[in-house]
Amino acid sequence: MLLSKVILYRTIALPLIFGIYASTFGEIDQNKLQSDPDDSIIYYLDYSNLLAFRIYTNTKWNMLDIIKDDNTLNLRPNSPTALGIGFNYKSYGLGIAIGIPKSASSNEKYGKTNRFDLQVNVYGKKIGIDGFAQFYKGYYVANPEDFMEWENDYYPQLPDMKIYSIGLNAFYIFNSDKFSYKAAFVRNQVQLKSTGSFTAGLFGQLDVAETGQGFIPQDFPDSIRSNFDLKAFKTLAAGVTVGYLYTWIISKKFFLNIGATPGFGLQAINLETITGEKSTEYAPAGQLAARGALGFETRYFYAGVTGTIIWRSFKYKGYELDLATEQLRFFIGKRFDLSKKR
């Protein structure tokens, strides 16, 4: 699932609907301004003195594609959507989300996925840090018809397949006097003028995947299963990143943020085949992080959607293995002025 398709087809309508409804909640305050020291142009407002409360839905995926020539095997978790609440006040923030259980029919069709997700974000004016840990068990093949005739009501499943991913990205925002990262992804600041910024930083990524009998389910023909004999791998990558983020301000109250941050470095790859043969390789590491945000806001009300995806890959015996960590979040929130006397 590409981030651009997710944002274009699934998320544009929600911020527009909330935006029309929220237009009566008030205009942007002119206090707490961030301006250009040379021409006094106001670029963004700081609302960190207000308590920002939100409710949101959050859907995450940790996926694996196995590619050979023009054929791609899509391994996907049956990820539930989580419902959460969160807040930001001054330099503190917390969000907690609980997954909505999948129905029995969904588990029968796609298999059951057990997962645990933890995410930590630290954003200052110039420095940002994103950290995450994901632990998934239970996958299915999303495109079996590309490899064989498949007319069953369920998808081929790998209930014992596990993927563990731990990542850390730290970056520096060069144009922080005019561009606010918090405005797009934290919501305790508000961007007033369209602008962007280059970023540079470091990344580290650990991916561990394993199965009992290999990554090709028993439902597949033996000729396909025998050609790909890998049953476990671990990759540890580190490197540097360089990227660019930009926020467009549309009709003063709407915003659209898009950014891409490629990373380059080295990785160690540990492999284990179905027969138990183990090996270690070292290779260049590539990573691409893309993110977007679309929303609406006034001083006391905000709503919208954010999406992020991190791609990385490595090669094995003529195959390319692509991993992707994705997140899609819808949110609606309100800011409260705790200093007002009752």
N, C-alpha and C positions, 0 to 999 in steps of 0.2 A: 504494500500500500504506500503510494507516494504521498509525501506531505502536501504537495501542491493540489492533488486530487482531493485529499481530505478536507483542506481548507475551502476549496472552490465549491465542492458539491454538498458538503455536509454542514458547513458552519456559517455561511454568510448570512442566512436568514435570521438566525437567533439574535445577533447584536442589533440588526435593523429593527426587529420587533421591540426589543427592550429599549432601544434608543428613542422610538416614537413615544413609548409609554413614559419614559423618564424625563422628557423634556420639561416637565413642570417642576422638577426637583431643585432647580436653581442653577445659576450661572457660576462660572469659574471665579473663584476669589482671586484678588490681586495681591494678597499677602504672600510672604515667603517666596519671592521670585528668584530665579536663577537667570542672570543677564550677562550679556557680552560686555566686558569692561571697556571696550573701545567705543561701541555705538549704543550701548544700553538697550539692545534688543532683548526682549524677554523670550527665553527658549523653553523653560519648563518651571512648573510650580512644585513646591515641596509640601506634601500633606502628611508627613510622618508624625506630626503632632496630633493627628486625628486617629481614632481607633477604626480601622478598616475591617469590617466583618464580612464574610462571604460564605455562601454555600456553593457547592460545585459537584460536577460529575467528573470522573477521571477514568480513562481507559488506557491500559498499557499493554504492549506486546513485546515479546522477546523472541525473534524469529530467525530461522535458518533456511537459506536457499542453497541447494547443491546444483551446480551448473556444469554441463558438459556439452560443448558445441552449442547447438540451438535449443537444447532441452534443459528445463529448469524444474527441479523438484522443490515444491514449496511446503516446508514444515512449519506448522502454526500451532500455538496454544489456544485452547478454548478460554480466552481471557474474559473474566467478568468485568462489568463496569462497576466502579466504586462510587459511593455517595459520601461526600465529606463536608466538613465545616472547617473554617480557618479564620485567622485574624493576623493583622499586622499593626503594631503600635510602636512608634519611635524606631529603635533598631531591632525590635524583637518580632518574631512571627512564628506561627505554628499551624499546621494543617493535619487533620486526621481523617482518613477515609476508610470505609468498610465496604468490601465487595458485596454486591448483590448476588445471591446464589443463582447459579444457572438452573434451568428447568431440567426435569428428568429426560425430556425429549431432546434437549440440546446436548446433554451428556451422552445420550445414546448415539446421537448422530456424529458428534465431534470428539467424543471422549471427555474425560474429566481432567481438568488441569488444577493442580494445587500450586499456589504461588505465595511468595512474600516479597513485598516491595518496600524499600526504604529510600528516601530521597532527602538530601541536605543541600541547601542553597545559602550562600553568604554573599551579599552584594553590598559593596561600598560605592562611593562615587566613582572611583577609578579602577577598583579591583573587583572581580567577580569569581566565585568558586561554585562549581556544580559537582555534587557527588551523588552516586546512586549505587544501590545493591539490589539485584533481582535474582530470585531463586524460583525456578519453574520446573514442574514435573508433570508430564502428560502432554503429548503432541499428536497431531494428525496430519495427513497429507491432504493439502487443499486442492490439488489438481491431478487426481489419479487418472482421469480420462485422457491426459496427455501422453500416457504411457501404455494404456491397455483399455479394453472395453470395461466400463464400470457403470453398472446400473443399480447398484445397491442404494438403500436409503441412508446408509451411514458412510463415513469416510474411513479409509485405512488409518489405523491408529497405532501409536507407540506409547502405551501407558507408562512404560518405565524410562522413557527418554527424559533426561534432565539437562537444563542449561542454567549455569550460574554466571552472572555477569556483575562485575564491580568496576566502576569507572570514576575517574576524577579529572576535572578540567578546571584550570585556573587561567584567567585572562586579564589583560590590562586594556582599559578603554582610553584611547588617545584623545578623543574629542569630548571629554566628560563635562566640560564647561557648557556645551551646547546640547549634547545628546544624553538622554537619561535611559539607562537599561532598566531601571526600576519602574519607569513609567509604562513600559510594555509588559513586564513580567511579574512585578510585585504589586503595582497599583497604589503605592503610597506617594507617587509623584505623577505629574501630568505634563506630557509634552505639548507645547503650544505651537512650535514652529517645526516644519518638516526639516529633518537633518539626519545625518548618519555619522558613523565613526568606524575607523579601522580598529581591529583588536589583534593582540598577539599574546601567546601564552604557552602553557605546557599541558600535556595530557598523559594519563596512564590508564590502561584498560586490561582487565583480566577476564577471560572467557573460558569457561570449563563446560564441556558437553560430553555426555556419555549415555550409552544404551547397553542393553544386555546382548542383543543379537544383531546389532548394526542399525544404521539410520534408515534402511529400507524395510518397510513392514513385510510380514510373511505373506500378505495378500498379493504381493508383486511376483511376477515370474522369476524363477531361479536365475535366468540369464541376466536379468537386471540387478538382482541382489548380489550376485557373485562378482560383478564388475566393480562394485564399490564396497571394499572390504573394511572400511574404517568403522570402529565402534566407539572411539573416545578420542578427544583432543583437548588440549589446554594451550591457550595462547596468552602471552604476557607481552604487552606492547607499551612503548613510551616514546614521546617525541614532542615536537613543537607545533604550534598552530598559528595561523595567520588568517584573519577573516574580516568581514565587513558587515555591519548592521545598519539598517536605515528605517526610519519611521516617517510615514506620510500622514499628515494631518488633513482630514477631509471634513469640510464644513464645520471646523472648530471643535466639534464634539466627537467625531469619529476618528479613529486612528487605525493604521495598518502598518505592522512591523514585519520585515522579512530580513533574514540574515543567513549567511553561509560561512562556515569556518572549517576549511580543510586542515588536516594535520599530517605530519610526515615524521617518521622515526624508524625504529628497529623493533623486531619482535622475536621472541623465542617460541617455537611451536613444538609441543610434545604430542606424539601420535601413538595410538595403539590400534592394531588391527583385530579382526575377529579371531584370528589364530593366536593372539597374544603377543605378536611381535611389536616391540616398542622402539621408537626412534625420536631424535630431537633435531630440529632444523632451526636455522637462523635466517631471517629474511627481512627486507624492508617492510615497514608498516605504513599503511595508509588509513586515514579516517576522515570522514566527512560528517560534520554536524550541521544540520539545517534546522531553522526554527522560524516560527511565524506567530503573530498575534493580531487579532482583529477585534475591535471593541468600541464601546460608547461610554461616555462618562460626563457627569457634572461634578460639582464640588462634593455632593453627598451620595451620589449614586453612580454605579459602574456595572457593566456587564460585557461579556464577550467570550472569546475562545482563544486558546493557545495550543500550539502543536510543536513538538520537537521530534527529531529523529537523528540517530547516530548510526552510520554505516561503517563497517570494517570488513576485511576479507583476507583470505590466504589461499594458497594453491596446494593441491595434493594429487599426484599422479595424473595430471591432465585435467583434474576437476578444479573448479573454483568454489569455495565455500564463503558465502556472504552472510554476515550476521547483521541484524538491525534491531535497535532498541527504539521503540516509538511510544509517544504519549500524546493523548488528545484530551483536552480539558475544557469544559463549558463552565462558566462561573457567572454569578450575579451577587452583587454586594452593596453594602451601604457604609458610609463613613459617619462616625459620631464624634462630636466635639465634647470631650469630657471636661473641658474647662468652663463650660457654661454653667452659671449658677441657676439652680432650680428655685 
